[in-house]
Amino acid sequence: MGLTPTVEGLRTQISGKYSPDNPGLFTLRHRLASLGIQVRFPAGNEIIEYSHDFAITTAEEGQTPFPRTEEQFLQSVEESDLHVVYDIWGDEDGYVGQSTIIETLRALYCDVPTVWMRPPGRLSPAISPDLRIFAERAKSIAWVERLDRLPDHELLESVGRLAARTSSALSWEGGVLANDYEQDVYRSLCFDLLGQYSRSWEAHIKSGAQ
């Protein structure tokens, strides 16, 4: 059975906790890719190295500075047809981390249809007060659909249907980042996240040199 026109060539990426104790995210990635959907991140179907809280899934990623990989992720979000949020960490449904909410806000701001796997619940303690405010908005904007629990034919149908939607109909007044000030705050949060990844990259390089 061939792919439907709404799904063939569809571009997406998966936000969530990339860690060895979260294999379900990579299972979903493999399923989507096997059905013909272009999944840009994670780039691979498994973690080949976990260094300083950063998951490396391909040999190329191991040679790319961590902040550059995150910049590429955010660019992928802007260019995608659907943004998928795997808000599960181990056995905890609804877990939302710092990078996940920053990536999801980018999708909503760019009017990319966005879907949570579970109703979002606990936010990571690392999320700042400003980011927490934005996260609460994002919780109510994106759709929730348990894509990971659907058989393949229903998964394809759901992904195509979700990608055909627009998020603007459910956007916050004026958008998820409602004004210039909030957009500046968001840019600052992105800068802080990239700074964290820069420090992780430096530690990764040092550990490899020892």
C-alpha positions in Angstrom: 0.0 0.0 0.0 1.5 3.4 -1.0 1.7 6.5 1.0 -1.1 9.0 0.9 -0.3 12.4 -0.8 -0.6 14.2 2.5 2.1 12.0 4.1 4.6 11.3 1.3 7.6 13.5 1.8 6.3 14.9 5.0 9.1 16.5 7.1 9.2 16.4 10.9 11.4 16.1 13.9 10.8 14.8 17.4 11.3 16.9 20.5 11.8 15.2 23.8 14.3 13.7 26.3 17.0 12.1 24.2 18.6 9.7 26.7 19.4 6.0 27.1 16.4 5.6 29.5 13.9 6.9 26.9 14.0 4.3 24.1 10.4 4.8 23.2 11.3 8.1 21.4 13.7 6.2 19.2 11.1 3.5 18.5 8.7 6.2 17.3 11.4 7.7 15.2 12.1 4.4 13.5 8.4 3.7 12.9 7.8 7.1 11.3 10.9 6.8 9.1 10.0 3.3 8.0 6.6 4.6 6.9 8.3 7.1 4.5 8.2 10.2 6.7 11.3 12.3 6.8 12.4 12.5 10.4 15.3 15.0 10.7 15.9 14.7 14.4 16.9 12.5 16.0 19.2 11.8 13.1 19.6 8.2 14.0 17.5 5.4 15.5 19.6 4.9 18.5 22.1 6.6 20.8 25.7 5.7 19.9 27.2 7.9 22.6 25.8 9.8 25.6 28.2 12.6 26.6 27.5 15.3 29.2 23.7 14.9 28.9 23.9 15.1 25.1 22.8 12.2 22.9 24.9 11.5 19.8 23.0 9.4 17.3 25.2 9.5 14.3 29.0 9.7 13.7 28.5 13.1 12.1 26.8 14.4 15.2 29.8 13.3 17.2 32.0 15.7 15.2 29.5 18.6 15.3 29.5 21.1 18.2 26.4 20.4 20.3 25.1 24.0 20.0 25.3 23.8 16.2 23.2 20.6 16.3 20.6 22.4 18.3 20.6 25.3 15.9 20.1 22.8 13.1 17.2 21.3 15.0 15.5 24.7 15.4 16.0 25.4 11.7 14.4 22.0 11.0 11.4 23.0 13.1 10.8 26.1 11.1 10.9 24.1 7.8 8.9 21.2 8.9 5.3 20.1 8.1 4.6 18.8 11.6 6.3 19.1 14.9 6.1 16.0 17.2 6.6 16.3 20.9 7.4 13.0 22.7 6.6 14.3 26.2 7.4 11.0 27.9 10.5 10.2 30.0 10.8 6.6 31.0 7.5 5.8 32.7 6.6 9.4 33.3 3.9 10.6 30.9 3.7 14.4 30.3 7.3 15.3 31.2 8.5 18.5 29.5 12.1 19.5 29.6 13.8 22.8 28.8 15.0 22.2 25.3 11.7 20.5 24.4 9.6 23.6 25.3 12.0 25.9 23.5 11.8 23.8 20.4 8.0 23.5 20.7 7.6 27.3 21.1 9.5 27.7 17.9 7.1 25.5 16.1 4.0 27.2 17.5 5.5 30.7 16.7 6.2 29.6 13.1 2.6 28.2 12.9 3.8 24.6 12.4 1.2 22.1 13.5 2.3 20.6 16.7 1.3 17.4 18.5 2.0 16.1 22.1 2.1 12.4 22.7 0.5 12.9 26.1 -1.3 15.8 27.9 1.8 17.8 29.1 2.2 17.6 32.8 5.4 18.1 34.9 7.9 20.7 33.8 11.6 20.2 34.4 12.9 22.1 37.4 15.5 23.6 35.0 12.8 25.6 33.3 13.0 29.3 34.2 10.1 31.3 35.4 9.8 33.1 32.0 10.0 29.9 30.1 7.4 28.3 32.5 4.9 31.0 31.5 5.4 30.3 27.8 5.2 26.5 28.5 1.8 26.9 30.1 0.5 28.6 27.0 2.0 26.0 24.8 0.2 23.2 26.7 -3.1 24.5 25.6 -2.3 25.3 22.0 -0.9 22.1 20.5 -3.0 19.0 20.0 -2.6 15.7 21.9 -2.6 12.4 20.2 -1.0 9.1 21.3 0.7 8.5 18.0 3.1 6.0 19.5 0.2 3.7 20.4 -1.5 3.6 17.0 -1.1 0.8 14.4 0.8 1.8 11.3 -2.2 2.6 9.1 -3.8 4.8 11.7 -0.4 6.4 12.5 -0.1 7.4 8.8 -3.7 8.8 8.7 -3.2 10.7 11.9 0.1 12.3 10.9 -1.3 13.4 7.6 -4.4 14.8 9.2 -2.4 16.7 11.9 0.1 18.1 9.3 -2.9 19.4 7.3 -4.0 21.6 10.2 -2.8 25.0 11.0 -1.9 26.0 14.6 -3.0 29.6 14.2 -6.6 28.8 14.9 -5.6 27.9 18.5 -2.9 30.4 19.0 -2.6 32.6 22.0 -3.9 36.2 21.6 -1.4 37.7 19.1 0.6 34.4 19.0 2.3 32.2 21.5 4.9 34.9 21.8 2.5 37.8 21.9 4.7 40.9 21.4 8.3 42.1 20.8 9.2 41.9 24.5 8.2 38.3 24.7 10.0 37.5 21.5 13.2 39.1 22.9 12.8 37.0 26.1 12.5 33.9 24.0 15.6 34.7 22.0 17.4 35.2 25.3 16.2 31.8 26.4 17.5 30.2 23.2 20.8 31.9 23.7 21.1 30.5 27.2 20.3 27.0 26.0 22.9 27.2 23.3 25.4 28.4 26.0 24.6 25.3 28.0 25.3 23.1 25.0 28.5 25.0 24.3 29.7 24.1 27.8 28.7 20.5 27.3 30.6 20.4 24.1 33.7 21.8 25.7 33.5 19.2 28.4 32.9 16.5 25.8 36.1 17.6 23.9 38.1 17.7 27.1 37.0 14.2 28.1 38.0 12.9 24.7 41.4 14.4 24.9 42.2 12.8 28.3 
